[in-house]
Amino acid sequence: MNCPNCNNSNSEEAIFCVKCGTKLIADRPPEASTQSPPQAENVYADYNANASQAGYNVYGNPPPVKRLSRTKPILITAVSVFLIIAIIAGVFIFSMSSGPLTEISKAVERTIDAKSFSFKGEVNASGNGIKIDGIIKLDLDNRIFELYTEVSEKSTYQQHLIIVLIKDGIVLTDENGRVNTTDIKKNLDEFFDEYDKQKNIKKAEKIDWDELFDTLGISDQIDADLFGLTLNEFIKNLNDITYINEKLATYTKEKQDGKIVHSFKINTDKMTKELVTLFGEAFYLEGEDDYDDVIGDIANNIKQITGGNKFNVIFEVSGNYFSGLKIDTNNLYAKIELDDFNTAEIDEDAISKYNKHFS
């Protein structure tokens, strides 16, 4: 079935487009009766007799037509990444409790505080691959962000190298000698301003969700206060191994080659049901049918991306630094490794080569 909005091809059973979230199946009108009712007979008499007890308008009006929530396309997109949002939000939690989220969050925080680190990564999918190798300098308090990376793209038909350099608020790309620059000073200033505003926040419920959703233009479709409270409770649960194993994934923690490895074997059906059940009320979902439809669509969308009902997400911690992330699915393998914390430096020769573009 093709989407009427973006023309993306979807399965015949899909209710919403996997690409843009547009509803594919319109509400069907009730089938017309083949027999005309007598002129004087109230065809809603039985309904009205029952509805009057429930407080409905009974003056001969037809029963209310059930409409699917217009927030579903948003929820279908958003719920799929709530787990990631929760982990990112967990960086701001300074809790004395222990657990997977706290350990990973503190490692991420320590990595950011390192001010610089090197990274290597790769992504492989359907015969195509990308490798990256570079250095990041990030000093949030002094509003510094610099990056140098070499991106090697390999496909069935070609292979080429792209160099990316970010310095002084300018993004420079060099693709086979073709150099382009983009000014992102305004974007960086907005990022650092938001960091200055949020850096003293300790708990997720203190984040101004109303302001965030208003910026995204969806504040009228989400109960921001309820969302914040629910997310905060969900974050706390991510330190509960029993909760994780029962509701989201199979979790293990072990030492490998001097690293602490946190492994999550995600069960798509289980995770999706839990997230929609938790956050559905904040998105104004109504009735069992709404929940079932959204759960099914989100699970199917994730399965199309991952190629199955289960996939692995692995976090690595080395020397109390966040040192690696791996995502392993039937359709995709991605990993990134971080090292040289607080000692990594961008090669001056690499910078001087492009000095004229920054002058």
Secondary structure, DSSP 8 states (H G I E B T S, - for coil): -B-TTT--B--TT-SB-TTT--B-S--------SS---TT--TTHHHHHHHHHHT---SS---------TTHHHHHHHGGGHHHHHHHHGGG---S--SHHHHHHHHHHHHHHTSEEEEEEEEEETTEEEEEEEEEEEETTTTEEEEEEEEEEE-SS-EEEEEEEEETTEEEEEETTEEEEEE-HHHHHHHHHHHHHHTT--SGGGS-HHHHHHHHT-GGGS-HHHHHHHHHHHHHHTT-HHHHHHHTEEEEEEEETTEEEEEEEEEHHHHHHHHHHHHTGGGT--HHHHHHHHHHHHHHHHHHHHSSSEEEEEEEEETTEEEEEEEE-SS-EEEEEEE-TTT----HHHHHTTHHHH-
